[in-house]
Amino acid sequence: MRFVFAGGGTAGHINPALAIAGYVRERQPDAEILYIGNKGGMEERLVPQAGFAFKTISVQGFKRKISPKAIKENMVTVKKAVTASKEAEKIIREFQPDICIGTGGYVSGPVLRAAAKLGIPTLIHEQNAYPGITNKMLAKKAARVMLAMPAAREHFKGNYHFVDTGNPVRGDILKQEKRTARKQLGLDNRPVILSFGGSLGAQKINESLADVIARSANDGRYQHIHAYGQYGKWFPDLLREKGADLEKAANLDIREYINDMPVCLAAADVVVARAGAITLSEIQVQGKPSILIPSPNVAENHQYHNAMALVNHHAALMIEEKDLTPEKLTEAIDSLASDPAKLAEYSANAKKMAISDASKRIYAVIIEVVATSKKK
């Protein structure tokens, strides 16, 4: 069988596509898989690293602000849309896939539209509780609309063929166990707080966490693993200004980036993080109570809707960034970490929301749709 995957712009669109493609390759070692991404996008680096054939088209999104610069950019966007459609159609005609799977981002638009035009069945996978514009548009011609969160259904305007699949989660996240992870990290029985704001870092999250981390440096109440990100190299100095001796505080693990996330996540009692779809899926499969601070700088404010899906199931607390202060964040951490009954309740509720076999479910949908299309 031949498969085309399209998705890009952010890791939140790329990693699910790679996870599905990887599962397909496990099930069908002789499958031919082609990933179509945006020229210059993050996928141009990540997809070849994962060992998949890769081709590019050139596309960009519309600017929503009204300004001379935005109007000029949107004229370029229109031109690229026309060119990208032709490029995508040429690639698909040459490759002749059995199915085309889109995971979101602007690049998936022209690819899936070209596939549908050529009579190739298309599937879309929506990672968030609030669907992106591209997936909303593509849903009209998709054989199936696969959802990570059931709450996304109400935001699609149309009676489409929905399937609840969940988000594909890395196998090493699924396999990690808390006791083993704590032993590996040299942690004791005190509560473990894991916090991060993404690979680049989030300034307001860093600033708001500094007080509670500095407090633990002195009273040893919690063990903290915190990643301050590429743009947060000032964070250790801020902790020192607040009286934390990082050399002596063995209960603090302060670093730029978390390379061993499966181990750190398994070891944690409470997670403080953004509300990206993949992060939340990983939190759910590990059954971790969380304090979510949705990024306000994402399309359709989708992280807020992601977070609310957990909040409504009493699996997480949420603080919007506009309301975030050191005091509120410290209070939220204390309210969870010092209450074993609440930790147990939130953990169980997060676990109930988890879909740990998402890749298997998605693969089953793919096989069903291909088989149906060949009967026609």
VENVENFEN-V843100 format. One record per residue. RES is the residue in one small letter. PSI is psi as a letter, one per 20 degrees, with the letter a starting at -180 (999 if undefined). NEAR is the number of other ideal C-beta (glycine too) atoms within 8 Angstrom. Layout:
<<RES:PSI:NEAR> <RES:PSI:NEAR>>
This chain:
<<m:q:8> <r:p:11> <f:p:16> <v:p:16> <f:q:16> <a:p:16> <g:q:16> <g:a:15> <g:g:12> <t:r:8> <a:h:8> <g:h:12> <h:h:15> <i:g:18> <n:h:11> <p:g:15> <a:g:15> <l:h:13> <a:g:12> <i:g:16> <a:h:14> <g:h:10> <y:g:13> <v:g:13> <r:h:10> <e:g:6> <r:h:7> <q:n:7> <p:h:5> <d:j:4> <a:q:11> <e:o:9> <i:p:12> <l:p:15> <y:p:16> <i:p:14> <g:a:17> <n:p:16> <k:p:8> <g:i:5> <g:r:12> <m:h:10> <e:h:14> <e:h:13> <r:g:7> <l:h:12> <v:g:13> <p:h:9> <q:h:6> <a:i:9> <g:k:4> <f:q:12> <a:q:7> <f:p:12> <k:q:9> <t:q:10> <i:r:16> <s:o:11> <v:q:11> <q:r:9> <g:r:5> <f:q:5> <k:p:9> <r:i:4> <k:q:5> <i:o:4> <s:q:6> <p:g:5> <k:g:7> <a:h:11> <i:g:9> <k:g:8> <e:h:10> <n:h:10> <m:h:8> <v:h:9> <t:g:12> <v:g:8> <k:g:8> <k:h:11> <a:g:11> <v:g:8> <t:g:10> <a:h:13> <s:g:11> <k:g:8> <e:g:11> <a:g:15> <e:g:11> <k:g:8> <i:g:12> <i:h:16> <r:g:8> <e:h:6> <f:h:10> <q:m:6> <p:q:12> <d:h:9> <i:q:15> <c:p:16> <i:p:15> <g:p:17> <t:j:16> <g:r:15> <g:q:15> <y:h:11> <v:h:18> <s:h:17> <g:f:12> <p:h:13> <v:g:16> <l:h:16> <r:h:12> <a:g:12> <a:g:15> <a:g:10> <k:h:7> <l:j:9> <g:j:4> <i:p:12> <p:q:12> <t:q:15> <l:q:16> <i:q:17> <h:p:16> <e:o:13> <q:h:12> <n:r:15> <a:h:11> <y:o:11> <p:q:12> <g:r:12> <i:g:7> <t:g:12> <n:h:14> <k:g:11> <m:g:8> <l:h:15> <a:h:13> <k:h:7> <k:j:8> <a:p:13> <a:h:9> <r:q:11> <v:o:14> <m:p:15> <l:p:13> <a:h:15> <m:p:10> <p:h:6> <a:i:10> <a:h:14> <r:g:8> <e:i:5> <h:i:8> <f:p:12> <k:n:3> <g:q:6> <n:m:2> <y:r:9> <h:n:7> <f:q:10> <v:p:10> <d:o:9> <t:h:12> <g:r:13> <n:p:11> <p:p:12> <v:p:14> <r:q:9> <g:h:6> <d:h:7> <i:g:13> <l:h:9> <k:h:7> <q:q:13> <e:q:7> <k:g:8> <r:g:6> <t:g:9> <a:g:14> <r:g:11> <k:g:8> <q:h:8> <l:i:11> <g:k:4> <l:q:9> <d:b:5> <n:i:2> <r:q:10> <p:q:10> <v:p:14> <i:p:17> <l:p:15> <s:q:13> <f:q:10> <g:k:15> <g:r:10> <s:h:6> <l:h:8> <g:r:15> <a:o:13> <q:g:8> <k:h:9> <i:g:14> <n:g:15> <e:g:9> <s:h:12> <l:i:13> <a:g:13> <d:g:11> <v:h:13> <i:g:14> <a:h:12> <r:g:10> <s:h:15> <a:h:13> <n:h:9> <d:i:5> <g:j:7> <r:g:7> <y:r:13> <q:p:13> <h:p:14> <i:o:15> <h:p:15> <a:p:12> <y:i:13> <g:r:15> <q:h:9> <y:j:7> <g:k:13> <k:i:8> <w:i:6> <f:g:13> <p:h:10> <d:h:7> <l:g:11> <l:g:14> <r:h:10> <e:h:6> <k:j:9> <g:j:8> <a:p:12> <d:n:8> <l:h:11> <e:h:4> <k:h:5> <a:n:11> <a:i:4> <n:j:10> <l:p:13> <d:n:8> <i:o:11> <r:r:9> <e:g:8> <y:q:8> <i:o:9> <n:i:4> <d:l:6> <m:g:9> <p:g:12> <v:g:11> <c:g:13> <l:g:15> <a:h:12> <a:h:14> <a:q:12> <d:h:10> <v:p:16> <v:p:13> <v:o:14> <a:r:15> <r:a:13> <a:l:14> <g:q:12> <a:g:14> <i:h:13> <t:g:10> <l:h:15> <s:h:15> <e:h:13> <i:g:15> <q:g:15> <v:h:13> <q:i:11> <g:l:9> <k:p:13> <p:q:13> <s:q:16> <i:o:15> <l:p:17> <i:n:17> <p:q:15> <s:p:12> <p:i:8> <n:k:3> <v:q:9> <a:p:6> <e:j:9> <n:k:10> <h:h:14> <q:h:14> <y:g:11> <h:h:13> <n:g:18> <a:g:14> <m:h:11> <a:h:13> <l:g:17> <v:g:12> <n:h:6> <h:j:10> <h:l:7> <a:i:13> <a:q:13> <l:q:10> <m:p:13> <i:o:12> <e:q:10> <e:h:10> <k:h:5> <d:j:7> <l:p:12> <t:q:7> <p:h:11> <e:g:7> <k:h:11> <l:g:15> <t:g:11> <e:g:8> <a:g:11> <i:g:14> <d:h:8> <s:h:10> <l:g:15> <a:h:12> <s:j:6> <d:n:8> <p:h:5> <a:g:6> <k:h:10> <l:g:13> <a:g:8> <e:g:9> <y:h:14> <s:g:11> <a:g:9> <n:h:11> <a:g:19> <k:h:10> <k:h:8> <m:i:11> <a:q:11> <i:o:14> <s:i:8> <d:k:7> <a:g:14> <s:g:11> <k:g:8> <r:g:14> <i:g:14> <y:g:12> <a:h:8> <v:g:13> <i:g:13> <i:g:8> <e:g:8> <v:g:13> <v:g:12> <a:g:8> <t:g:10> <s:h:11> <k:i:6> <k:i:5> <k:999:4>>
